[in-house]
Amino acid sequence: MRLLLLSFLLATYLSAQQGIVVIDPSFKNLVGGNAKIEKLAGGMKFIEGPVWVGGTAPYLLFTDIPNNAIMKWTPDGKMAPFRKPVFPGKYTEGQFVGANGLTLDKQGRLVSCEHANRRVARTEKDGKIIVLADRFEGKRLNSPNDGVYRSNGDFYFTDPPYGFTKEDDDPAKELKFNGVYRIQNGKLELLVKDMTRPNGIAFSPDEKRMYIANSDGKRKIWMVYDVAADGKLANGKVLYDATKETADGAPDGLKVDKNGNVWATGPGGIWVFSPAGKVLGKIQPPEVPANCGWGDADGKTLYMTARTGLYRVKVNVAGIRP
């Protein structure tokens, strides 16, 4: 028994040195013993929102928010702007003006949460931009951050104040809260208004639960809500509280795998939780990731947008993707 324990501790230490931190033994089944973090691109300012676009010529889209661009990366290693500018107006250098979270609808059209435009928008196949939501009860949204579709076509998204220079204290902020919303049949509905910094958002595989990250440095938590039959959110509770963590970063973008585990960017890297909120392990690229997304043909590659660099790691479980 002692030898087995020493072997496990040594394996855990070696994995941590490679950027893979095994906390629960079951995590090794998810990532495999040969998992390796690869850097694919660098030189950006602050990247976010990775989404894989499949087909005969697949590619990855992600956002470089201060650079006001949505970028396209192809498996041959080439990278170029997909849409630039996202925000056509004047802005301060370094301001978070571009798009943040990206996803696809059932028709494969790109849907973007856009900071300075203060809207959720859809890009048609011909490149035309359609606004899905930009106001709630006549007031402009803050800066939509991340979103996810439910299988019935409803779109859920978060709306913190990160697009404002002064965030909550910015005079341009029209809403007194930072909300979580649903777009249903073209109508915008407020679902949650008591989170200080709602951010990453994802459904469980059966869509009976919703996970939402709160990226507030004073309350670094991941919340979980029951999804009622009508799609509204209820019974919110803390899945995990990382407020005492001192590593760089906060709860941000997150995704779910087909087994129901939550892969969530947070202090120091990607935290992987069981559906019950148990920490199984962590993935720690050289830069702190702000978001992640599943890609490749089998859905078993986790792409990570981490500050200035794009990274990936191949794992043993497929993820839920649009």
C-alpha positions in Angstrom: 0.0 0.0 0.0 2.8 2.4 0.9 4.5 1.7 -2.4 1.3 2.3 -4.3 0.8 5.6 -2.5 4.3 6.8 -3.2 3.9 5.8 -6.9 0.6 7.8 -7.1 2.2 10.9 -5.4 5.2 10.7 -7.8 2.9 10.5 -10.8 0.9 13.4 -9.5 4.0 15.5 -9.1 5.3 14.7 -12.5 2.0 15.5 -14.1 1.9 18.8 -12.3 5.3 19.6 -13.6 3.9 19.1 -17.1 0.9 21.3 -16.5 -1.5 18.5 -15.7 -2.4 18.3 -12.0 -4.1 15.1 -10.8 -6.1 15.7 -7.6 -8.6 12.8 -7.8 -7.4 9.5 -9.4 -10.4 9.5 -11.7 -8.9 12.6 -13.5 -6.2 10.3 -15.1 -9.0 8.6 -17.0 -10.2 11.9 -18.4 -6.8 13.3 -19.5 -4.7 10.2 -20.0 -1.1 9.7 -19.0 0.4 11.2 -22.1 -1.6 14.4 -22.2 0.5 17.3 -23.3 -0.3 21.1 -23.5 0.6 22.5 -26.9 1.0 26.2 -27.8 -0.6 26.9 -31.2 -0.2 30.7 -31.5 0.9 33.8 -29.6 1.3 37.5 -29.8 -2.3 38.5 -29.1 -3.5 41.0 -26.4 -6.2 39.1 -24.5 -8.0 36.3 -26.2 -11.3 34.6 -25.4 -14.3 32.7 -26.7 -13.0 29.7 -28.7 -15.5 27.8 -30.8 -14.8 25.0 -33.3 -16.4 25.2 -36.7 -16.5 21.8 -38.3 -17.1 20.7 -41.9 -14.8 19.7 -44.7 -12.4 22.6 -43.9 -12.7 23.0 -40.1 -11.3 25.9 -38.2 -11.3 27.5 -34.7 -12.6 31.0 -34.1 -11.7 33.0 -31.0 -11.7 36.7 -30.0 -8.9 39.1 -29.3 -10.9 41.6 -27.3 -8.5 44.6 -27.0 -7.5 44.1 -30.7 -11.2 44.4 -31.6 -11.0 41.2 -33.7 -12.4 37.8 -34.1 -9.6 35.5 -35.3 -9.6 32.4 -37.4 -7.1 29.6 -36.8 -6.8 26.6 -39.1 -5.3 23.2 -38.3 -2.4 23.9 -40.7 -1.3 26.6 -38.2 -2.4 29.6 -40.2 -4.2 32.5 -38.4 -5.9 35.6 -39.8 -8.7 38.0 -38.8 -12.2 36.6 -39.4 -13.9 39.9 -38.5 -12.3 43.2 -37.8 -13.3 45.5 -36.4 -16.0 44.2 -34.2 -16.7 47.6 -32.8 -16.6 50.3 -35.4 -16.4 53.4 -33.1 -13.7 55.2 -31.2 -12.2 53.6 -28.1 -9.3 53.8 -25.7 -6.3 51.6 -26.5 -6.5 48.4 -24.4 -10.2 48.8 -23.7 -12.2 45.6 -23.9 -14.2 46.6 -27.0 -14.4 43.5 -29.2 -16.4 40.3 -29.0 -16.0 37.9 -26.1 -17.8 34.6 -26.0 -18.7 32.9 -29.3 -21.0 30.0 -30.1 -22.9 28.6 -33.1 -26.7 28.2 -33.5 -28.4 25.1 -35.0 -27.8 26.4 -38.5 -24.1 26.8 -37.8 -24.2 30.6 -37.8 -21.8 32.4 -35.5 -23.3 34.1 -32.4 -21.1 36.6 -30.6 -21.4 38.4 -27.3 -20.0 41.9 -28.0 -18.6 44.3 -25.4 -18.5 47.8 -26.8 -21.4 47.1 -29.1 -23.3 46.1 -26.0 -25.2 43.4 -27.8 -25.6 39.8 -28.8 -25.3 39.4 -32.5 -25.5 36.7 -35.2 -23.4 36.6 -38.3 -25.3 35.4 -41.4 -23.7 33.1 -44.0 -23.3 36.2 -46.3 -21.6 38.2 -43.5 -24.6 40.3 -42.6 -24.8 41.1 -38.8 -28.2 40.6 -37.1 -28.7 42.0 -33.6 -30.4 39.5 -31.3 -30.5 41.6 -28.2 -29.1 45.0 -27.1 -31.6 46.4 -24.7 -33.5 45.3 -21.6 -36.7 47.3 -20.8 -35.4 50.1 -22.9 -32.0 50.3 -21.3 -28.8 49.3 -23.1 -27.1 46.1 -22.0 -23.8 46.3 -20.2 -21.3 44.2 -22.2 -22.6 40.7 -23.0 -19.9 38.2 -22.1 -20.7 34.6 -22.8 -23.6 32.5 -24.0 -25.0 29.1 -24.7 -27.9 27.6 -26.6 -30.4 25.2 -25.2 -31.5 22.4 -27.5 -34.9 24.1 -28.0 -33.2 27.2 -29.5 -33.3 29.4 -26.4 -30.2 31.5 -25.9 -28.8 32.2 -22.5 -26.1 34.8 -21.8 -24.3 36.7 -19.1 -23.9 40.5 -19.0 -21.2 41.8 -16.7 -19.6 45.4 -17.0 -16.2 44.5 -18.4 -16.7 46.5 -21.6 -16.8 49.8 -19.5 -13.6 51.5 -18.6 -14.9 52.1 -15.0 -17.1 48.9 -15.0 -20.0 49.4 -12.5 -19.1 53.0 -11.9 -19.0 54.0 -15.5 -21.5 56.7 -16.4 -22.4 54.9 -19.6 -23.8 51.9 -17.6 -27.6 52.1 -17.8 -28.6 49.0 -15.8 -28.0 48.9 -12.1 -27.2 45.2 -12.1 -25.2 42.6 -14.0 -27.6 40.0 -15.3 -28.1 36.6 -16.8 -30.7 36.6 -19.6 -32.6 34.3 -22.0 -33.6 35.1 -25.5 -36.7 33.1 -26.3 -38.6 33.6 -29.6 -36.9 37.0 -30.0 -37.9 38.2 -26.5 -35.3 39.1 -23.9 -36.0 37.9 -20.3 -33.9 38.5 -17.2 -33.3 35.3 -15.2 -30.7 36.2 -12.6 -29.7 39.7 -11.3 -27.9 39.0 -8.0 -24.5 37.8 -9.3 -21.8 40.5 -9.2 -19.8 39.3 -12.2 -21.7 36.6 -14.2 -19.4 35.2 -16.8 -18.9 31.7 -18.2 -22.1 29.7 -18.7 -23.0 26.1 -19.7 -25.7 23.5 -19.4 -25.3 20.0 -18.0 -25.7 17.3 -20.7 -29.3 16.7 -19.8 -29.9 20.5 -19.6 -31.4 20.1 -16.1 -28.7 22.2 -14.5 -26.8 25.3 -15.5 -23.3 26.3 -14.4 -22.4 30.0 -14.2 -19.0 31.5 -13.2 -18.8 34.6 -11.1 -15.5 36.4 -12.0 -15.5 38.7 -9.0 -12.1 38.8 -7.3 -13.9 39.3 -4.0 -16.2 36.3 -4.6 -14.6 33.7 -6.9 -17.3 31.2 -7.2 -19.0 28.9 -9.6 -22.8 28.7 -9.3 -25.2 25.9 -10.3 -28.9 26.3 -10.9 -31.7 24.0 -11.6 -33.3 24.5 -15.0 -37.1 24.4 -14.6 -39.4 22.8 -17.1 -40.1 26.3 -18.6 -36.3 27.0 -18.9 -36.1 29.5 -16.0 -33.3 29.1 -13.4 -34.0 28.2 -9.8 -32.4 27.0 -6.6 -29.1 28.6 -7.2 -26.3 27.4 -5.0 -22.5 27.5 -4.9 -20.8 24.6 -6.7 -17.4 25.7 -5.6 -15.9 28.7 -3.8 -12.3 29.6 -4.8 -12.2 33.0 -3.1 -9.2 32.1 -1.0 -7.2 31.0 -4.0 -4.2 33.3 -4.5 -3.2 32.2 -8.0 -3.7 34.6 -10.8 -7.2 34.5 -12.5 -10.8 34.1 -11.5 -13.7 32.0 -12.6 -14.3 32.8 -16.2 -15.3 30.8 -19.3 -16.4 27.1 -18.8 -17.5 24.1 -20.8 -19.0 20.7 -19.9 -18.0 17.2 -21.2 -20.4 14.4 -22.1 -20.0 12.8 -18.7 -21.2 16.0 -17.0 -17.8 17.2 -15.7 -17.3 20.9 -15.7 -14.0 22.3 -17.3 -13.8 25.8 -15.9 -11.1 28.5 -16.2 -10.2 29.8 -12.8 -7.3 30.8 -10.6 -4.1 29.3 -12.1 -5.7 27.3 -15.0 -8.5 25.1 -15.9 -10.3 23.5 -13.0 -12.2 20.2 -13.7 -15.1 19.5 -11.4 -17.4 16.5 -11.1 -21.1 17.3 -11.4 -21.2 17.4 -7.6 -18.5 20.0 -7.4 -15.6 17.8 -6.5 -12.2 19.0 -7.9 -10.8 16.2 -10.0 -7.8 18.0 -11.4 -6.4 21.0 -13.1 -4.8 21.9 -16.5 -2.2 24.7 -16.2 -0.8 26.2 -19.4 2.0 28.7 -19.2 -0.5 31.6 -19.3 -3.7 31.7 -17.3 -6.7 30.8 -19.5 -9.8 32.9 -19.7 -11.9 30.4 -21.7 -11.9 27.0 -23.3 -13.8 25.1 -26.0 -14.0 21.6 -27.4 -12.8 20.9 -30.9 -11.5 18.6 -33.6 -13.6 15.9 -35.3 -14.1 13.7 -32.2 -14.6 16.6 -29.8 -11.8 15.4 -27.5 -9.5 18.4 -27.8 -9.7 21.2 -25.4 -8.7 24.5 -26.9 -7.7 27.2 -24.4 -7.5 31.0 -24.9 -4.9 32.2 -22.4 -4.1 35.8 -22.3 -1.8 36.2 -25.3 -1.6 32.6 -26.4 -3.8 29.9 -27.9 -3.2 26.4 -26.4 -4.7 22.9 -26.7 -4.6 19.6 -24.9 -6.0 16.3 -26.2 -8.1 14.4 -23.7 -10.0 11.1 -23.4 -13.5 12.5 -23.1 -15.6 14.3 -25.7 -17.1 17.7 -24.8 -20.5 19.2 -25.4 -20.2 21.7 -28.2 -22.7 23.7 -30.4 
